[in-house]
Amino acid sequence: MTETHRAYRNRSVLVSGASIAGPAIAYWLHRHGFDVTVVEKAGAVRGGGYPIDIRGTALEVVRRMNILPQLQAAHVDTRRITFVDTDGSIIAALSAESMAIGADGDLEVQRGDLTETIYDAVRESVTFMFNDSIATLDDRTDGIEVTFRSGARRTYDIVIGADGIHSHTRRLIFGPEEPFHHYLGACFAGFTVPNHLGLSHEGVVWNTPSQRAALYAAGSGEQVFGLLSFRRPDLPFDVLRAPDAQRELVAAAFPDECWEIPRMVAEMRAAEDLFFDAISQIRMPRWSHGRVALVGDAAYAPSFLTGQGTSLALVGAYVLAGELATRADHTEAFDAYDRVMRPFVTLNQKLANGGDTPLFPATYESLHKRNTALRALSTLPAEPKNTTYSALTLSDYA
Ligand SMILES: Cc1cc2nc3c(=O)[nH]c(=O)nc-3n(C[C@H](O)[C@H](O)[C@H](O)COP(=O)(O)OP(=O)(O)OC[C@H]3O[C@@H](n4cnc5c(N)ncnc54)[C@H](O)[C@@H]3O)c2cc1C
């Protein structure tokens, strides 16, 4: 490594967003010798959310972060998924093995357990600014001047946007979200509900081609995670920032008087932890401009239909930090990040199959096909799997 490379490591980096991609890239940048600040608009690292998967190449990232044992201890160990018909009768109950859950050491952890574990690994070494966010960015030849909503002002060498699918950093640098937002024709609402069915380490899924309702018990506790997804041809962009309108939209999409639906809708209306979003992907021709780069959902959200959002965020954070640590300057590093990550991102985004997956079949034909396969108690209709999850081999970036 040349002197130029070594010098580059002492630079200052501002990361926007403290969920998964943000603290993960902060961890790696600090390990490579950068001076890192993370700004998060919420008052703390936010817990909650649906159990998420860490698979393939991302498993190697968390192993290299030395957090694999904590995550293995937090593994939710789903033992069964039951698919029910519209009237609530059982189509099939599949064991974890037959669905390849936990295969190849894959982990499923509650989102909050992952954010907390990464935050714990980095909180002592990195400066966190909560309850604040970037107001303006002025990218100059000698650095990027940032003003914060709090009024603070500072110059950094690099800014990383890790602020999610509706990234504010992306908007400041690349303009409005719409050209990059590829709506897959559906929305979802996630929230906590009482465990009325006495579920334990299992999920129950109810589908029509236009609706999907699911209850997931990460353990045997009194609360489970409820998920209501529904198709809608047009993207209700205005609703994404209006919680009351979201509740009305979800309720209107689930008028059904069957299975657990009325109870779930009532609980969704009252939920304090409602998480609503469109089922969409972010696709961009470039993930960087000047001294700013994007990572995680901000750059390449694959949608929860792929189950790969968290894994892409973890791998992207590792690669971007590693390229910044080993290239002569940020321009070279951002180009290399793009070259390394893009084929992996493209493959993983394809798993969403335009919104028609065994998780959420889009037509009566594909629903019937899936249910027939389930009734035969085989595995779920085949989808490209392990090779996609581990299609990227990590460099060492030592
Ligand atoms: C509270 C929460 C609950 C979630 N629950 C689910 C779920 O149930 N199902 C699912 O599929 N996905 C969920 N997600 C999304 C999931 O975490 C991501 O898809 C994935 O893990 C990629 O992570 P990320 O770090 O790139 O983005 P995200 O996890 O979306 O994190 C973005 C972070 O940036 C912060 N942020 C946003 N705007 C600004 C700003 N202007 N300034 C500073 N910080 C900002 C956010 O508060 C958040 O902490 C949830 C995200 C959050 C924040």
The ligand as an SDF file (V2000), in Angstrom:
LIG
                    3D

 53 58  0  0  0  0  0  0  0  0999 V2000
  -38.0950    1.4630   12.6530 C   0  0  0  0  0  0  0  0  0  0  0  0
  -37.9020    0.5870   11.4280 C   0  0  0  0  0  0  0  0  0  0  0  0
  -38.6600   -0.5810   11.3090 C   0  0  0  0  0  0  0  0  0  0  0  0
  -38.5110   -1.3870   10.1750 C   0  0  0  0  0  0  0  0  0  0  0  0
  -39.2850   -2.5070   10.0510 N   0  0  0  0  0  0  0  0  0  0  0  0
  -39.2330   -3.2120    8.9240 C   0  0  0  0  0  0  0  0  0  0  0  0
  -40.1070   -4.2960    8.7350 C   0  0  0  0  0  0  0  0  0  0  0  0
  -40.9090   -4.6230    9.5860 O   0  0  0  0  0  0  0  0  0  0  0  0
  -40.0370   -4.9920    7.5580 N   0  0  0  0  0  0  0  0  0  0  0  0
  -39.1330   -4.6520    6.5830 C   0  0  0  0  0  0  0  0  0  0  0  0
  -39.1020   -5.2980    5.5350 O   0  0  0  0  0  0  0  0  0  0  0  0
  -38.2800   -3.6500    6.7460 N   0  0  0  0  0  0  0  0  0  0  0  0
  -38.3120   -2.9010    7.8770 C   0  0  0  0  0  0  0  0  0  0  0  0
  -37.4620   -1.8500    8.0190 N   0  0  0  0  0  0  0  0  0  0  0  0
  -36.4890   -1.5860    6.9500 C   0  0  0  0  0  0  0  0  0  0  0  0
  -35.2360   -2.4590    7.0900 C   0  0  0  0  0  0  0  0  0  0  0  0
  -34.6150   -2.1800    8.3110 O   0  0  0  0  0  0  0  0  0  0  0  0
  -34.3180   -2.1360    5.9140 C   0  0  0  0  0  0  0  0  0  0  0  0
  -34.9580   -2.5310    4.7300 O   0  0  0  0  0  0  0  0  0  0  0  0
  -32.9940   -2.8700    5.8240 C   0  0  0  0  0  0  0  0  0  0  0  0
  -32.6140   -3.4200    7.0120 O   0  0  0  0  0  0  0  0  0  0  0  0
  -31.8800   -1.9460    5.2630 C   0  0  0  0  0  0  0  0  0  0  0  0
  -31.4410   -1.0770    6.2750 O   0  0  0  0  0  0  0  0  0  0  0  0
  -30.9400    0.4150    6.0570 P   0  0  0  0  0  0  0  0  0  0  0  0
  -30.0690    0.7140    7.2470 O   0  0  0  0  0  0  0  0  0  0  0  0
  -30.3860    0.5900    4.7030 O   0  0  0  0  0  0  0  0  0  0  0  0
  -32.2610    1.3130    6.0960 O   0  0  0  0  0  0  0  0  0  0  0  0
  -33.3220    1.5440    7.2810 P   0  0  0  0  0  0  0  0  0  0  0  0
  -33.4040    0.3790    8.1920 O   0  0  0  0  0  0  0  0  0  0  0  0
  -34.5820    2.0060    6.6490 O   0  0  0  0  0  0  0  0  0  0  0  0
  -32.6890    2.7550    8.1430 O   0  0  0  0  0  0  0  0  0  0  0  0
  -32.6510    4.0950    7.7480 C   0  0  0  0  0  0  0  0  0  0  0  0
  -32.2710    4.9290    8.9870 C   0  0  0  0  0  0  0  0  0  0  0  0
  -32.0770    6.2810    8.5830 O   0  0  0  0  0  0  0  0  0  0  0  0
  -32.7950    7.1360    9.4710 C   0  0  0  0  0  0  0  0  0  0  0  0
  -33.1340    8.3400    8.7410 N   0  0  0  0  0  0  0  0  0  0  0  0
  -34.0950    8.5030    7.7870 C   0  0  0  0  0  0  0  0  0  0  0  0
  -34.0890    9.7600    7.3400 N   0  0  0  0  0  0  0  0  0  0  0  0
  -33.0910   10.4050    7.9930 C   0  0  0  0  0  0  0  0  0  0  0  0
  -32.5830   11.7320    7.9540 C   0  0  0  0  0  0  0  0  0  0  0  0
  -33.1180   12.6660    7.1480 N   0  0  0  0  0  0  0  0  0  0  0  0
  -31.5420   12.0500    8.7620 N   0  0  0  0  0  0  0  0  0  0  0  0
  -30.9940   11.1390    9.5970 C   0  0  0  0  0  0  0  0  0  0  0  0
  -31.4490    9.8620    9.6870 N   0  0  0  0  0  0  0  0  0  0  0  0
  -32.4830    9.5130    8.8970 C   0  0  0  0  0  0  0  0  0  0  0  0
  -33.9950    6.3100    9.9020 C   0  0  0  0  0  0  0  0  0  0  0  0
  -34.5720    6.7900   11.1120 O   0  0  0  0  0  0  0  0  0  0  0  0
  -33.3320    4.9350   10.0690 C   0  0  0  0  0  0  0  0  0  0  0  0
  -32.7520    4.7870   11.3200 O   0  0  0  0  0  0  0  0  0  0  0  0
  -37.5720   -1.0310    9.1390 C   0  0  0  0  0  0  0  0  0  0  0  0
  -36.8030    0.1490    9.2800 C   0  0  0  0  0  0  0  0  0  0  0  0
  -36.9560    0.9620   10.4030 C   0  0  0  0  0  0  0  0  0  0  0  0
  -36.1300    2.2280   10.5070 C   0  0  0  0  0  0  0  0  0  0  0  0
  1  2  1  0
  2  3  1  0
  2 52  2  0
  3  4  2  0
  4  5  1  0
  4 50  1  0
  5  6  2  0
  6  7  1  0
  6 13  1  0
  7  8  2  0
  7  9  1  0
  9 10  1  0
 10 11  2  0
 10 12  1  0
 12 13  2  0
 13 14  1  0
 14 15  1  0
 14 50  1  0
 15 16  1  0
 16 17  1  0
 16 18  1  0
 18 19  1  0
 18 20  1  0
 20 21  1  0
 20 22  1  0
 22 23  1  0
 23 24  1  0
 24 25  2  0
 24 26  1  0
 24 27  1  0
 27 28  1  0
 28 29  2  0
 28 30  1  0
 28 31  1  0
 31 32  1  0
 32 33  1  0
 33 34  1  0
 33 48  1  0
 34 35  1  0
 35 36  1  0
 35 46  1  0
 36 37  1  0
 36 45  1  0
 37 38  2  0
 38 39  1  0
 39 40  1  0
 39 45  2  0
 40 41  1  0
 40 42  2  0
 42 43  1  0
 43 44  2  0
 44 45  1  0
 46 47  1  0
 46 48  1  0
 48 49  1  0
 50 51  2  0
 51 52  1  0
 52 53  1  0
M  END
$$$$
